[in-house]
Amino acid sequence: MKHTSRDQIMKEITDSYGFVPDWLAGMPDDQLEHVWAMTVWMDSDTKLTAQQKALLGLGAATAIHCPY
């Protein structure tokens, strides 16, 4: 896995969303890099669209009674 600096990740987040959400800003560097990579993948279209991935995530969260 390539290592990206925290400043670079924060710039990518700001470029994508216009701001850095608190839940991302407070993450430790190693977790931030991993979570941001997953978020970029979730927001992109692959064989499944971003919308389909979001719906699958919602369905999985509902199935396991996720409290969030």
LUMKOLTI-830681 format. One record per residue: residue number from 1; residue in one letter; x, y, z of N, C-alpha, C, O in turn. Coordinates in steps of 0.2 Angstrom, whole numbers, plus 5000, padded with zeros to 4 digits. Layout:
<nodes>
{NUM; A; {X; Y; Z}; {X; Y; Z}; {X; Y; Z}; {X; Y; Z}},
...
</nodes>
This chain:
<nodes>
{1; M; {5004; 4994; 5000}; {5000; 5000; 5000}; {5004; 5006; 5000}; {5009; 5007; 5004}},
{2; K; {5003; 5011; 4996}; {5007; 5017; 4996}; {5005; 5021; 5002}; {4999; 5021; 5004}},
{3; H; {5010; 5025; 5004}; {5008; 5029; 5010}; {5008; 5036; 5008}; {5012; 5039; 5005}},
{4; T; {5002; 5039; 5010}; {5001; 5046; 5008}; {5001; 5050; 5014}; {4999; 5048; 5020}},
{5; S; {5003; 5056; 5014}; {5004; 5061; 5019}; {4997; 5063; 5022}; {4992; 5063; 5017}},
{6; R; {4996; 5064; 5028}; {4990; 5067; 5031}; {4988; 5073; 5027}; {4982; 5074; 5026}},
{7; D; {4992; 5078; 5026}; {4991; 5084; 5022}; {4988; 5083; 5016}; {4983; 5086; 5013}},
{8; Q; {4991; 5078; 5012}; {4988; 5076; 5005}; {4981; 5073; 5006}; {4977; 5075; 5001}},
{9; I; {4980; 5069; 5010}; {4974; 5066; 5011}; {4968; 5071; 5013}; {4963; 5071; 5010}},
{10; M; {4970; 5076; 5017}; {4966; 5081; 5019}; {4964; 5085; 5013}; {4958; 5088; 5013}},
{11; K; {4969; 5087; 5009}; {4968; 5091; 5003}; {4963; 5087; 4998}; {4958; 5090; 4996}},
{12; E; {4964; 5080; 4998}; {4959; 5076; 4993}; {4952; 5076; 4996}; {4947; 5077; 4992}},
{13; I; {4951; 5076; 5003}; {4945; 5076; 5006}; {4942; 5083; 5004}; {4936; 5083; 5003}},
{14; T; {4945; 5088; 5006}; {4943; 5095; 5005}; {4941; 5096; 4997}; {4936; 5099; 4996}},
{15; D; {4945; 5093; 4993}; {4943; 5094; 4986}; {4937; 5090; 4984}; {4933; 5092; 4979}},
{16; S; {4936; 5085; 4987}; {4930; 5080; 4986}; {4924; 5083; 4989}; {4918; 5083; 4985}},
{17; Y; {4924; 5085; 4995}; {4918; 5087; 4999}; {4917; 5094; 5000}; {4912; 5097; 5002}},
{18; G; {4923; 5098; 4999}; {4923; 5105; 5001}; {4924; 5107; 5008}; {4925; 5113; 5010}},
{19; F; {4925; 5102; 5012}; {4927; 5102; 5019}; {4929; 5095; 5022}; {4928; 5090; 5018}},
{20; V; {4932; 5095; 5028}; {4934; 5089; 5030}; {4929; 5087; 5036}; {4929; 5091; 5041}},
{21; P; {4925; 5082; 5035}; {4921; 5080; 5041}; {4924; 5078; 5047}; {4930; 5076; 5047}},
{22; D; {4921; 5080; 5053}; {4924; 5079; 5059}; {4927; 5072; 5060}; {4932; 5070; 5063}},
{23; W; {4922; 5067; 5058}; {4924; 5060; 5059}; {4930; 5058; 5055}; {4934; 5053; 5058}},
{24; L; {4932; 5061; 5050}; {4938; 5060; 5047}; {4944; 5064; 5050}; {4950; 5061; 5050}},
{25; A; {4943; 5070; 5052}; {4948; 5074; 5054}; {4951; 5071; 5061}; {4957; 5072; 5062}},
{26; G; {4947; 5068; 5065}; {4949; 5065; 5071}; {4953; 5058; 5071}; {4955; 5056; 5076}},
{27; M; {4953; 5056; 5065}; {4956; 5049; 5064}; {4964; 5049; 5064}; {4967; 5054; 5062}},
{28; P; {4967; 5044; 5067}; {4974; 5043; 5067}; {4976; 5042; 5060}; {4972; 5040; 5056}},
{29; D; {4982; 5044; 5058}; {4985; 5044; 5052}; {4984; 5037; 5048}; {4982; 5037; 5042}},
{30; D; {4986; 5031; 5051}; {4985; 5025; 5048}; {4978; 5023; 5047}; {4977; 5020; 5041}},
{31; Q; {4974; 5025; 5051}; {4967; 5023; 5050}; {4964; 5028; 5044}; {4960; 5026; 5040}},
{32; L; {4966; 5034; 5044}; {4963; 5039; 5040}; {4965; 5037; 5033}; {4961; 5037; 5028}},
{33; E; {4971; 5035; 5031}; {4973; 5032; 5025}; {4969; 5027; 5022}; {4967; 5027; 5017}},
{34; H; {4968; 5022; 5027}; {4964; 5016; 5025}; {4957; 5018; 5023}; {4954; 5016; 5018}},
{35; V; {4954; 5022; 5028}; {4947; 5024; 5027}; {4946; 5028; 5021}; {4941; 5027; 5018}},
{36; W; {4950; 5033; 5020}; {4949; 5037; 5014}; {4950; 5033; 5008}; {4946; 5034; 5003}},
{37; A; {4954; 5028; 5007}; {4955; 5024; 5001}; {4948; 5020; 5000}; {4946; 5019; 4995}},
{38; M; {4945; 5017; 5006}; {4939; 5014; 5005}; {4933; 5019; 5003}; {4929; 5017; 4999}},
{39; T; {4934; 5025; 5005}; {4928; 5030; 5004}; {4929; 5032; 4996}; {4924; 5032; 4993}},
{40; V; {4935; 5033; 4994}; {4936; 5034; 4987}; {4933; 5029; 4983}; {4930; 5030; 4978}},
{41; W; {4934; 5022; 4985}; {4932; 5017; 4981}; {4924; 5017; 4981}; {4921; 5016; 4976}},
{42; M; {4921; 5018; 4987}; {4914; 5018; 4988}; {4911; 5023; 4983}; {4905; 5022; 4981}},
{43; D; {4914; 5029; 4983}; {4911; 5035; 4979}; {4912; 5034; 4972}; {4909; 5038; 4968}},
{44; S; {4916; 5029; 4970}; {4918; 5028; 4962}; {4913; 5023; 4959}; {4910; 5019; 4963}},
{45; D; {4912; 5023; 4953}; {4908; 5018; 4949}; {4913; 5013; 4947}; {4918; 5014; 4944}},
{46; T; {4912; 5007; 4949}; {4915; 5001; 4946}; {4910; 4997; 4942}; {4906; 5000; 4939}},
{47; K; {4910; 4990; 4943}; {4905; 4986; 4940}; {4898; 4988; 4944}; {4893; 4987; 4941}},
{48; L; {4899; 4990; 4950}; {4893; 4992; 4954}; {4894; 5000; 4954}; {4899; 5002; 4955}},
{49; T; {4888; 5003; 4953}; {4888; 5011; 4954}; {4889; 5012; 4961}; {4888; 5008; 4966}},
{50; A; {4891; 5019; 4962}; {4892; 5021; 4969}; {4885; 5021; 4973}; {4885; 5019; 4979}},
{51; Q; {4879; 5022; 4969}; {4873; 5021; 4972}; {4871; 5014; 4974}; {4869; 5013; 4980}},
{52; Q; {4873; 5009; 4970}; {4872; 5002; 4972}; {4876; 5000; 4978}; {4874; 4996; 4982}},
{53; K; {4882; 5002; 4978}; {4887; 5001; 4984}; {4884; 5004; 4990}; {4884; 5001; 4996}},
{54; A; {4881; 5010; 4990}; {4878; 5013; 4996}; {4872; 5009; 4998}; {4871; 5008; 5004}},
{55; L; {4868; 5007; 4993}; {4862; 5003; 4995}; {4864; 4996; 4998}; {4861; 4994; 5003}},
{56; L; {4869; 4993; 4996}; {4871; 4987; 4999}; {4874; 4988; 5006}; {4872; 4984; 5010}},
{57; G; {4877; 4994; 5007}; {4880; 4995; 5014}; {4874; 4997; 5018}; {4874; 4994; 5024}},
{58; L; {4869; 5000; 5016}; {4863; 5001; 5020}; {4859; 4995; 5022}; {4857; 4994; 5027}},
{59; G; {4859; 4990; 5017}; {4856; 4984; 5018}; {4860; 4980; 5023}; {4857; 4977; 5027}},
{60; A; {4866; 4980; 5022}; {4870; 4976; 5027}; {4870; 4979; 5034}; {4869; 4975; 5039}},
{61; A; {4870; 4985; 5035}; {4869; 4989; 5041}; {4863; 4987; 5045}; {4862; 4986; 5051}},
{62; T; {4857; 4987; 5041}; {4851; 4985; 5043}; {4850; 4978; 5045}; {4847; 4976; 5051}},
{63; A; {4853; 4974; 5041}; {4853; 4966; 5043}; {4857; 4965; 5050}; {4855; 4960; 5053}},
{64; I; {4862; 4969; 5051}; {4866; 4967; 5057}; {4863; 4972; 5063}; {4867; 4972; 5068}},
{65; H; {4858; 4976; 5062}; {4856; 4980; 5067}; {4861; 4985; 5069}; {4862; 4986; 5075}},
{66; C; {4864; 4988; 5065}; {4870; 4993; 5066}; {4867; 4999; 5070}; {4862; 5002; 5067}},
{67; P; {4870; 5001; 5075}; {4867; 5007; 5079}; {4869; 5013; 5076}; {4866; 5018; 5079}},
{68; Y; {4873; 5014; 5071}; {4875; 5020; 5069}; {4870; 5023; 5063}; {4871; 5028; 5060}},
</nodes>
